[in-house]
Amino acid sequence: MTEPVFDSARFRQVLGHFPTGVCVVSAMVDDAPVGMAIGSFFSISLDPPLVGFCAGKTSSTWPKLHGAGRFCASILADDQEDVCRVFASKEPDKFSGIGWDHSPLGSPRLKGALAWIDCELDAVHEAGDHDIAVGAVHDLHVEHEGKPLVFFRGGYGV
Ligand SMILES: Cc1cc2nc3c(=O)[nH]c(=O)nc-3n(C[C@H](O)[C@H](O)[C@H](O)COP(=O)(O)O)c2cc1C
């Protein structure tokens, strides 16, 4: 591979022009809910149904999600910017003050989210400073037809 001819600031700036939705990927670990904000969530395959996300290797939540072997992705609505900020933080108890219940597979599912996707962790692939997590979808549902929270050029909304 040739050496890149740009710095990490340029990488962030250019990729920031690709707008993404935001979800919270969460799991239960020892009866406690854990989760993190994820903008890299993507649909992979219809048959079998697979989805994925990229998790940073420095995340303290990702090893817990990995160990749980399952996760639920809650797709955030446009009025859940505050929820996104909490789940993008390193607060020890991100779920205090957050409404949630259990998905069919027992993972945390956030109240007020547009939709949820309940998965078993199917595979993990290394990719640079991130891991690519692949989830086998067990069940999924749209909760309400609101507008999504969008992340674009380092901020919320377009
Ligand atoms: C809009 C948005 C999208 C994010 N997307 C990702 C992502 O796709 N993958 C990732 O590893 N971190 C992503 N993050 C950062 C993580 O949410 C954050 O680093 C993590 O929750 C830090 O806490 P932890 O150490 O408890 O995991 C995103 C943050 C924001 C605000």
The ligand as an SDF file (V2000), in Angstrom:
LIG
                    3D

 31 33  0  0  0  0  0  0  0  0999 V2000
  -22.4600   10.6650   16.2930 C   0  0  0  0  0  0  0  0  0  0  0  0
  -21.4510    9.6980   16.8460 C   0  0  0  0  0  0  0  0  0  0  0  0
  -21.1660    8.5210   16.1750 C   0  0  0  0  0  0  0  0  0  0  0  0
  -20.2200    7.6150   16.6790 C   0  0  0  0  0  0  0  0  0  0  0  0
  -19.9590    6.4690   15.9830 N   0  0  0  0  0  0  0  0  0  0  0  0
  -19.0460    5.5960   16.4520 C   0  0  0  0  0  0  0  0  0  0  0  0
  -18.7610    4.3850   15.7500 C   0  0  0  0  0  0  0  0  0  0  0  0
  -19.3470    4.1030   14.7000 O   0  0  0  0  0  0  0  0  0  0  0  0
  -17.8580    3.5470   16.2810 N   0  0  0  0  0  0  0  0  0  0  0  0
  -17.1860    3.8260   17.4480 C   0  0  0  0  0  0  0  0  0  0  0  0
  -16.3670    3.0220   17.8670 O   0  0  0  0  0  0  0  0  0  0  0  0
  -17.4360    4.9580   18.1340 N   0  0  0  0  0  0  0  0  0  0  0  0
  -18.3520    5.8460   17.6690 C   0  0  0  0  0  0  0  0  0  0  0  0
  -18.6230    6.9810   18.3630 N   0  0  0  0  0  0  0  0  0  0  0  0
  -17.8850    7.2390   19.6060 C   0  0  0  0  0  0  0  0  0  0  0  0
  -18.3840    6.3620   20.7400 C   0  0  0  0  0  0  0  0  0  0  0  0
  -19.7630    6.5200   20.9910 O   0  0  0  0  0  0  0  0  0  0  0  0
  -17.5720    6.7040   22.0100 C   0  0  0  0  0  0  0  0  0  0  0  0
  -16.2070    6.7140   21.7060 O   0  0  0  0  0  0  0  0  0  0  0  0
  -17.7380    5.7110   23.0690 C   0  0  0  0  0  0  0  0  0  0  0  0
  -19.0500    5.6210   23.5190 O   0  0  0  0  0  0  0  0  0  0  0  0
  -16.8230    6.0900   24.2250 C   0  0  0  0  0  0  0  0  0  0  0  0
  -17.2010    5.4310   25.3920 O   0  0  0  0  0  0  0  0  0  0  0  0
  -16.7080    3.9900   25.8340 P   0  0  0  0  0  0  0  0  0  0  0  0
  -15.2590    4.0420   26.1340 O   0  0  0  0  0  0  0  0  0  0  0  0
  -17.5790    3.7720   27.0220 O   0  0  0  0  0  0  0  0  0  0  0  0
  -16.9860    3.0260   24.7360 O   0  0  0  0  0  0  0  0  0  0  0  0
  -19.5530    7.9020   17.8850 C   0  0  0  0  0  0  0  0  0  0  0  0
  -19.8380    9.1000   18.5700 C   0  0  0  0  0  0  0  0  0  0  0  0
  -20.7730    9.9900   18.0650 C   0  0  0  0  0  0  0  0  0  0  0  0
  -21.0740   11.2490   18.8080 C   0  0  0  0  0  0  0  0  0  0  0  0
  1  2  1  0
  2  3  1  0
  2 30  2  0
  3  4  2  0
  4  5  1  0
  4 28  1  0
  5  6  2  0
  6  7  1  0
  6 13  1  0
  7  8  2  0
  7  9  1  0
  9 10  1  0
 10 11  2  0
 10 12  1  0
 12 13  2  0
 13 14  1  0
 14 15  1  0
 14 28  1  0
 15 16  1  0
 16 17  1  0
 16 18  1  0
 18 19  1  0
 18 20  1  0
 20 21  1  0
 20 22  1  0
 22 23  1  0
 23 24  1  0
 24 25  2  0
 24 26  1  0
 24 27  1  0
 28 29  2  0
 29 30  1  0
 30 31  1  0
M  END
$$$$
